[in-house]
Amino acid sequence: DLSPQLAARLSRLPGVQLATGLATGNATIGGRTSRITAADPASIGQVLDLAVTHGSLRDLSPGSLAVSSTTAASWHWTVGSPVPVTYPDGSTATLHVAAIFAHPDITGDYLFDRTGWDRHAGQKLDSAVFIRIAAGDPTATVRAAVAAAAARYGQPRVQDKAQYRASSTGGVNTILGLVYVMLALAIVIALMGVANT
């Protein structure tokens, strides 16, 4: 977890156009405990392409949330639909769907307004900080400045888009590798059984 001060510090670096932190946590939504992400609605769309299909992320507020298209379809939600939520501190609220998006890879299925989430989350921490580099600035130079600034906050990993994608899919690739090994072993055992028969 990262201090929210890191995003503020990074946003002031030369070459950084925008830096915004994402918080994560758990909330009970529609009676089910779900993982959520909270972000600043004014900046999240500038650093991540969530492919909004209905509504707008700029309409996200403490009284609303955005949901993935698969979640919206499973609950039969549309923009404006009421969603019962229980926060980590035990308080409850009825939020309304402000936007529906098609790319939940980073945020997950539920996206909350950061201001509204922080009121109920207890400790204010970021799980990740995303930055947008100003046009024309060399990526390597900006990355070095970001790494130097981040070193004061526990030396978190500094990754570009390709590295982040590779690290995010690394676990999936490992599991797929294990599945393939088990499948090959099952085929060998089956062939041995056929040969014995």
Salt bridges, closest charged atoms under 4 A:
ASP89 OD2 - HIS120 ND1 3.02
ASP118 OD1 - ARG114 NE 3.01
ASP126 OD1 - ARG114 NH1 2.63
ASP160 OD2 - ARG143 NH1 3.92
